[in-house]
Amino acid sequence: MADNTIIVNIIDREGKTHTLEAPTDMSMNIMEVCKSYELPVEGACGGMAMCATCQCYLESDHELPEQSDDELDMLDQAFFVKDNSRLGCQIHITDEIDGIVLRLAPEA
């Protein structure tokens, strides 16, 4: 694996875990990585935190940056929100999240 690549573990809606390699040098986010692997993440707004079609649940102990007001506002309106809900488009691919485990939220 290249130095500028981390592992992201995504649990799909059927409970299958996908171990994805994600580049840390391309300013990508979780939603974009999922789409590049053709996982069922819609990302209808294109990563602007204006829909919740990339909602996922943080299932590992990774510390993520604080949620923005935009992300919190969007999650207030989303379905199936839990305490560990995040928008995939707001989780940036960095070395700090290497090995992260995220579960895709059910489709509304």
KOLDOKE-360091 format. One record per residue (C-alpha): residue in three letters; x negated, y, z negated. Coordinates in steps of 0.5 Angstrom, whole numbers, plus 500, padded with zeros to 3 digits. Example, Ala and Ser with C-alpha at 12.3 -4.5 7.8 and 13.67 -1.06 7.14 Angstrom:
REM residues 2
ala475491484/ser473498486/
This chain:
REM residues 108
met500500500/ala497507502/asp495512496/asn501517498/thr506511497/ile510509491/ile515504490/val523506489/asn528500487/ile535501490/ile540497487/asp546497493/arg553496492/glu553489492/gly548488486/lys542487491/thr535490489/his532493495/thr524495494/leu523501498/glu516504500/ala517512500/pro512517502/thr510522497/asp507527502/met513528506/ser517532502/met523527502/asn528525497/ile532519495/met538520499/glu533521505/val529514504/cys535510503/lys538513510/ser531511513/tyr532504510/glu539504513/leu542503506/pro549505505/val548512503/glu552518507/gly549524505/ala554528508/cys552535506/gly545533508/gly542534502/met544541499/ala548538493/met554540496/cys557533496/ala557527492/thr556521497/cys549520495/gln550519487/cys546514484/tyr545511477/leu538512474/glu537505471/ser530505469/asp526510463/his523515468/glu524522466/leu527526472/pro527534472/glu533537469/gln539537473/ser540544477/asp547548476/asp549546483/glu548538482/leu551539475/asp557542478/met558537484/leu557531479/asp563535475/gln567534481/ala565527483/phe568520482/phe565514478/val560519474/lys556516468/asp551519463/asn546517468/ser549520474/arg544523479/leu545526486/gly539522490/cys538528495/gln536532488/ile531526486/his524528490/ile519523492/thr513524487/asp508520484/glu512521477/ile518516479/asp513510482/gly517504480/ile524508479/val530504479/leu537507482/arg544504483/leu548506488/ala555509485/pro561506488/glu564509494/ala570514492/
